[in-house]
């Protein structure tokens, strides 16, 4: 029998997973709002404004909560069905991150988002993905 010593502790209970997810979502919301706040303070033209803008706080927060819930479900499933859930989850998260860039590059210009706005969207996506994944897998313990 082979013993595997993992670098990051797998969430052993639902309450532990919920705690990690909640912390990850809160940190991701703070990071994304910080990026958007800096963009606003600098007066950078993103090419689109108004209630339908992808840069408003409401849609940003809602999508982060949705992403956090999806990530938690994916991590829980991988923890049950694979021997290396952390490695598999990080790989899945990387694939999802790349897939989520497609709408930024393809759909956003048709919404009036400028090239600078697209770059900001990529930065916001990274500002959400990194803390969410890091906290969820236990690499960062708060």
C-alpha positions as CSV (number, residue, x, y, z in Angstrom):
1,X,0.0,0.0,0.0
2,X,1.3,3.4,-1.0
3,X,1.0,6.3,1.4
4,X,0.4,9.7,-0.2
5,X,1.4,12.8,1.7
6,X,-0.4,15.8,0.3
7,X,1.0,19.3,0.5
8,X,-2.5,20.8,0.9
9,X,-5.0,19.3,3.2
10,X,-8.2,18.1,1.5
11,X,-11.4,19.5,3.1
12,X,-12.6,16.6,5.3
13,X,-16.1,17.9,6.0
14,X,-18.9,19.9,4.4
15,X,-18.5,22.7,7.0
16,X,-14.7,22.9,6.3
17,X,-15.5,23.2,2.5
18,X,-18.2,25.8,3.1
19,X,-15.8,27.8,5.3
20,X,-13.0,27.7,2.7
21,X,-15.4,28.6,-0.1
22,X,-16.9,31.5,1.9
23,X,-13.4,32.9,2.7
24,X,-12.3,32.4,-0.9
25,X,-15.4,34.2,-2.3
26,X,-15.0,37.1,0.1
27,X,-11.3,37.5,-0.8
28,X,-12.1,37.2,-4.5
29,X,-14.9,39.9,-4.2
30,X,-12.5,42.2,-2.3
31,X,-9.7,41.7,-5.0
32,X,-12.0,42.3,-7.9
33,X,-13.6,45.3,-6.4
34,X,-10.1,46.6,-5.6
35,X,-9.1,46.3,-9.2
36,X,-12.3,47.9,-10.4
37,X,-11.9,50.7,-7.9
38,X,-8.4,51.4,-9.0
39,X,-9.6,51.5,-12.6
40,X,-12.3,54.0,-11.6
41,X,-9.9,56.2,-9.6
42,X,-7.5,56.3,-12.6
43,X,-10.3,57.2,-14.9
44,X,-9.5,54.5,-17.4
45,X,-12.0,54.4,-20.3
46,X,-13.3,50.8,-20.5
47,X,-15.4,51.5,-23.5
48,X,-18.8,50.7,-21.9
49,X,-20.7,52.1,-19.0
50,X,-24.2,51.9,-17.5
51,X,-26.2,49.1,-15.9
52,X,-25.4,46.6,-18.6
53,X,-21.6,47.1,-18.1
54,X,-19.7,44.0,-17.0
55,X,-17.7,46.3,-14.7
56,X,-20.5,47.1,-12.3
57,X,-20.4,45.7,-8.8
58,X,-23.7,43.7,-8.9
59,X,-22.9,41.4,-11.8
60,X,-19.3,41.1,-10.6
61,X,-20.3,40.0,-7.1
62,X,-23.0,37.6,-8.4
63,X,-20.7,35.9,-10.8
64,X,-18.1,35.5,-8.1
65,X,-20.6,33.8,-5.8
66,X,-21.7,31.6,-8.6
67,X,-18.1,30.7,-9.5
68,X,-17.3,29.9,-5.8
69,X,-20.3,27.6,-5.5
70,X,-19.3,25.8,-8.8
71,X,-15.8,25.5,-7.6
72,X,-16.8,24.0,-4.3
73,X,-19.0,21.5,-6.0
74,X,-16.3,20.5,-8.4
75,X,-13.7,20.2,-5.6
76,X,-16.1,18.1,-3.5
77,X,-16.8,15.7,-6.4
78,X,-13.0,15.4,-7.2
79,X,-12.3,14.8,-3.5
80,X,-14.7,11.9,-3.6
81,X,-13.8,10.3,-6.9
82,X,-10.1,10.9,-7.4
83,X,-7.0,10.0,-5.4
84,X,-5.4,13.4,-6.1
85,X,-8.2,15.9,-5.8
86,X,-6.1,19.0,-5.3
87,X,-4.0,18.4,-8.4
88,X,-7.0,17.6,-10.5
89,X,-8.9,20.6,-9.2
90,X,-6.1,23.0,-10.0
91,X,-5.9,21.5,-13.5
92,X,-9.7,21.8,-13.9
93,X,-9.6,25.4,-12.6
94,X,-6.9,26.3,-15.2
95,X,-9.0,24.8,-18.0
96,X,-12.1,26.8,-16.8
97,X,-10.0,30.0,-16.5
98,X,-8.8,29.7,-20.1
99,X,-12.4,28.9,-21.2
100,X,-13.7,31.9,-19.4
101,X,-11.4,34.1,-21.4
102,X,-13.2,33.2,-24.6
103,X,-16.2,35.5,-23.9
104,X,-13.8,38.3,-22.8
105,X,-12.1,38.1,-26.2
106,X,-15.0,37.2,-28.4
107,X,-18.2,38.6,-26.8
108,X,-17.0,41.7,-24.9
109,X,-16.0,43.7,-28.0
110,X,-19.6,43.4,-29.3
111,X,-20.8,44.8,-26.0
112,X,-18.7,47.9,-26.6
113,X,-15.8,46.9,-24.3
114,X,-12.5,48.5,-25.5
115,X,-9.2,46.6,-25.7
116,X,-8.2,48.2,-22.4
117,X,-11.5,47.0,-20.9
118,X,-10.8,43.5,-22.1
119,X,-7.4,43.6,-20.4
120,X,-9.1,44.8,-17.2
121,X,-11.6,41.9,-17.5
122,X,-8.7,39.5,-17.7
123,X,-7.1,41.0,-14.6
124,X,-10.4,40.8,-12.8
125,X,-10.8,37.1,-13.8
126,X,-7.3,36.4,-12.4
127,X,-8.0,38.4,-9.3
128,X,-11.0,36.1,-8.7
129,X,-9.5,32.8,-9.8
130,X,-6.2,32.9,-7.8
131,X,-7.6,33.6,-4.3
132,X,-10.6,31.4,-4.8
133,X,-8.5,28.4,-5.9
134,X,-5.8,29.0,-3.4
135,X,-8.2,29.2,-0.4
136,X,-10.4,26.3,-1.6
137,X,-7.5,23.9,-1.9
138,X,-6.0,24.9,1.4
139,X,-2.9,26.6,0.1
140,X,-3.8,29.7,2.0
141,X,-5.2,29.2,5.5
142,X,-7.1,32.1,7.0
